[in-house]
């Protein structure tokens, strides 16, 4: 099975955005963004598998639009599904595509990441 390089960009951007937008809750101010101290290599394998599965499903459904800007698409998929206040609807995509991608993203629901006692990143 060959890997589509644009899908790889999409998945990588999704993971980068997840680590950037999630904090480790290490202090009263909310903590540091995970990407300050962790990398994609720190994802627990089950967390990575779920991210890849969600991204592959979303990509397969919407690749005609996402392939135009897969990096932005990966970021927007994470931001939109987790309701971070930015995403597919905020102007980068056409109104029609933005609405369609927003509705599809929100159907996936929110994901919360956290660091386990073993130093690996898990999702709930």
N, C-alpha and C positions, 0 to 999 in steps of 0.2 A: 504494500500500500504506500503510495507516494504521499508525502506531506505537502500541502499547498503552502507555499511561502507566505502568501497573504494571510492565511489562517494563523500561521506561526506569529506574525506581527500582531494580529488581533489578540491572540491568547497572551502573548508577552505583555502587551499594553494593559490588558485586563488585570493581570497579576501585579504589574507595576502600580497601577492605580489603586488596587486593593491595599497594597502595602503602604502607599503614600497617604491614603485617606483614613487609615485605621491607626489608632494610637494604642500604646501598650498599657495605658492607665497606670503608669508607674508613680504618679504624684498627684497632688490636689489640683493641678492645672489641667489635668486630663492626660498627661504623659507625652511621650515622644512619638512621632509617626513611626510606624514599624520599619519603614525603609531607612531610618537613621541607624538602626542596629541589626536589621535582619535583611535577608535577601530571599529570592525565590527558592534557593537551596534549603531554606529553613522551613519550608512548607512540609507538613506531615504528608506522607504519600497519599493518604485518603483525601486530604484537603485538595491536593493538586489534582487528583483524579476527578473529584467533583467539579472543580473549576474547569478542567479540560472538557468534561462531559457537557456541562452547561454551555460553554463557549462553542463547542462543536455543534450542538443542537441549534443554538441561536444563529451561528454562522451559516449552517446548512439552509436554514429557513430564509435568511436575509442576505446571502452573499452577493447577490446582484447589486445591492446598494452598498453594503459594507466594504466591498472590494475596492471602491473608489477611494477610501481613506481608512484602511483597516486599523491603523494605530489609534486614530481618533475614535473609531468604532469600539475598540476594546475599552478605552477609557470611559466612553459614554455608556456602554453596557453596564459596567460596574456602578458608575455614578447614578444612573437612572434606576436600576433595580434596587439599589440601596437608599434611594430617595435623598441624595446628598445635595439637592438644590441646583444641580446643573446636569446636563446630559443631552440626550438626543433632541429635546424640544427647545434648546436654548439658542438656536440660530445657525449652527453650522450646516445642518441638513435642511432640505426643502421642508416646507410646512407639512406636506403630505407624508413624506418619508419620516420626518421627525415624529409625527403623531403615531404612525404605524410602529416604528421602532420603540417609542416610549411605551405604548400599550403592551407590546410583546415583552419588553424588558420587565415591566412591573408584574407581569404574570409569573415571573420566576421568584418573586419575593425577595426579601432582605436576607443578607448574609452577614453574620457577625464573625469576625476573626478574633482569636485570642491566643496568647502564648501559654503553652502548657509548662508544667514543672520540668519537662525534659528539654525545654528550649525550642520546641517545634511549634509551628503555627497551625492551629486547628480552626475549624469553622463550626458554627452552630446554626 
